[in-house]
Amino acid sequence: MEERGKPQKTDMVNSPPHYTGEVECIDAMVAAFGKEKVETYCQIAAFKYVWRAGKKGNDKEQDLAKANWYISWATGTDPRKFS
């Protein structure tokens, strides 16, 4: 619940503003490349986030949460439905 006068915190894992719009990037990727290729991409992206967790000046916890997001997608669970 949002407190009056306080802006909502941006969810950089489940809904980063640079990936949202009328059509989310992941949905456009599925439309362009197919679900199987996007699942493979998600496996690779998860690997990348685990590999560099905490090394890029980002919060390690956020990197690992992003990796988990991609693992969920790669295994057939849309993490946006649970955020």
C-alpha positions as CSV (number, residue, x, y, z in Angstrom):
1,M,0.0,0.0,0.0
2,E,1.4,3.4,-1.0
3,E,1.7,6.1,1.6
4,R,0.2,9.4,0.7
5,G,2.8,11.7,-0.8
6,K,5.5,9.1,-1.1
7,P,6.4,7.7,-4.5
8,Q,6.3,4.0,-5.1
9,K,9.6,2.3,-5.2
10,T,10.6,1.0,-8.6
11,D,10.8,-2.8,-8.9
12,M,14.0,-3.2,-10.8
13,V,13.6,-7.0,-10.9
14,N,10.0,-7.7,-11.9
15,S,9.1,-4.5,-13.7
16,P,12.1,-2.3,-14.6
17,P,10.8,0.8,-16.4
18,H,13.2,0.4,-19.2
19,Y,11.6,-2.9,-20.2
20,T,8.0,-2.0,-19.9
21,G,5.5,-0.2,-22.2
22,E,2.5,-1.2,-24.2
23,V,4.3,-4.6,-24.8
24,E,6.9,-5.8,-22.5
25,C,10.3,-6.7,-24.1
26,I,10.1,-10.4,-23.1
27,D,6.7,-10.7,-24.8
28,A,8.1,-9.1,-28.0
29,M,11.0,-11.5,-27.9
30,V,8.6,-14.5,-27.7
31,A,6.6,-13.1,-30.6
32,A,9.8,-12.5,-32.7
33,F,11.8,-15.6,-31.8
34,G,9.5,-18.2,-30.2
35,K,9.2,-19.4,-26.6
36,E,11.9,-22.1,-26.8
37,K,14.6,-19.6,-28.0
38,V,13.6,-17.1,-25.3
39,E,13.8,-19.8,-22.7
40,T,17.4,-20.5,-23.8
41,Y,18.1,-16.8,-23.7
42,C,16.8,-16.7,-20.1
43,Q,19.1,-19.5,-19.1
44,I,22.0,-17.5,-20.5
45,A,20.9,-14.3,-18.8
46,A,20.5,-16.1,-15.5
47,F,24.1,-17.4,-15.8
48,K,25.3,-13.8,-16.5
49,Y,23.5,-12.4,-13.5
50,V,24.9,-15.0,-11.2
51,W,28.4,-14.6,-12.7
52,R,28.6,-10.9,-12.1
53,A,26.5,-10.7,-8.9
54,G,27.7,-7.8,-6.9
55,K,30.6,-7.0,-9.2
56,K,29.1,-4.2,-11.3
57,G,28.4,-1.8,-8.4
58,N,24.9,-3.2,-8.2
59,D,23.4,-4.8,-5.2
60,K,24.3,-8.5,-5.2
61,E,20.9,-9.4,-3.9
62,Q,19.3,-7.6,-6.8
63,D,21.5,-9.4,-9.3
64,L,20.6,-12.8,-7.8
65,A,16.9,-11.9,-7.8
66,K,17.2,-11.1,-11.5
67,A,18.9,-14.4,-12.1
68,N,16.0,-16.1,-10.3
69,W,13.5,-14.2,-12.5
70,Y,15.2,-15.5,-15.6
71,I,15.4,-19.1,-14.2
72,S,11.7,-19.0,-13.5
73,W,11.0,-17.8,-17.1
74,A,13.3,-20.4,-18.5
75,T,11.5,-23.2,-16.7
76,G,8.1,-22.2,-17.9
77,T,6.9,-20.0,-15.0
78,D,6.1,-16.4,-15.8
79,P,7.5,-14.5,-12.7
80,R,5.4,-11.4,-13.5
81,K,2.3,-13.4,-12.3
82,F,3.8,-13.7,-8.8
83,S,5.3,-10.2,-8.3
